Amino acid sequence: PRSCMTRLSFLSARALPCLSYATVAAVAYGLALCPPSEIIRRFCHSLRQRRRPRLSSLELASHQLHDEQLSALAGIAYVPPLPEPVVQVLSRCCLCFLATTSDDSPHLSLMRFSFSPALDDSGAQLLIVSTRRTTKKYVLLCSNRRVALLVHDFVGTGEHDTVNYTRVDGRARHSITLNGDVKEQKGEMAERYRAIHLSRNEAYKQFIVGPDIAILTVEITEARVCDVNDSVRHFAREGGHASPTMWKEVAG
């Protein structure tokens, strides 16, 4: 129909100036053979494919090597300094689930985070987060600074769940569970961490800058990697924090 032809011409002229006239002509000819809705669906799919960045063979090889390194870490608990493949995942991700609890009152929050080395000379590895002091999670953190966090790149919608067995730009999908201790930063140090967090989340300034927004750092004490095959083992620290290098595997 002429209306579909007009819309198709508009899309090709405005949305993709680089699209060849031969491609537009071929799609237009297909309108005579298929229902217009099907042609438009195929055309939009073609646009998405053209916009998707293509990886070079060198980039693919690099991602596959990184994937193998990360999978080799699955099911083992680590204390900082974290293995480089884990550091790479934390460096490129920006969302995590933050679990807090106090007096048998568990709470879960979706948070934006920034992975960073500590700005002091402690050598610690941190996640920077921010929250208003009026939130439930802030109240819980004031009474219990021990937290757990989950970072992952799995798809969370049911209709697309099967893609979790596929790679993302050459990488397999993993989840990383972290445990750590929270500290509210104050004064100049708080502003330095705030600047780092803001530089990586510029579109979310409203969650980072404000008169009653606290800057929190989570010092990572352990990390566990899990892959799509559910390769997980649990480890506990013998003697608690008093023996940071003594580990034993816990059944179940």
Secondary structure as UniProt FT lines:
FT   HELIX           2..14
FT   TURN            17..18
FT   HELIX           21..30
FT   TURN            31..33
FT   HELIX           36..51
FT   HELIX           57..71
FT   TURN            72..73
FT   STRAND          77..78
FT   HELIX           84..92
FT   STRAND          95..100
FT   TURN            103..104
FT   STRAND          107..112
FT   STRAND          114..117
FT   STRAND          125..132
FT   TURN            133..134
FT   HELIX           136..143
FT   STRAND          146..152
FT   HELIX           158..165
FT   TURN            169..170
FT   STRAND          174..184
FT   HELIX           187..200
FT   HELIX           202..207
FT   TURN            211..212
FT   STRAND          213..227
FT   TURN            228..229
FT   STRAND          235..237
FT   TURN            238..239
FT   HELIX           240..242
FT   TURN            244..245
FT   STRAND          247..249
//
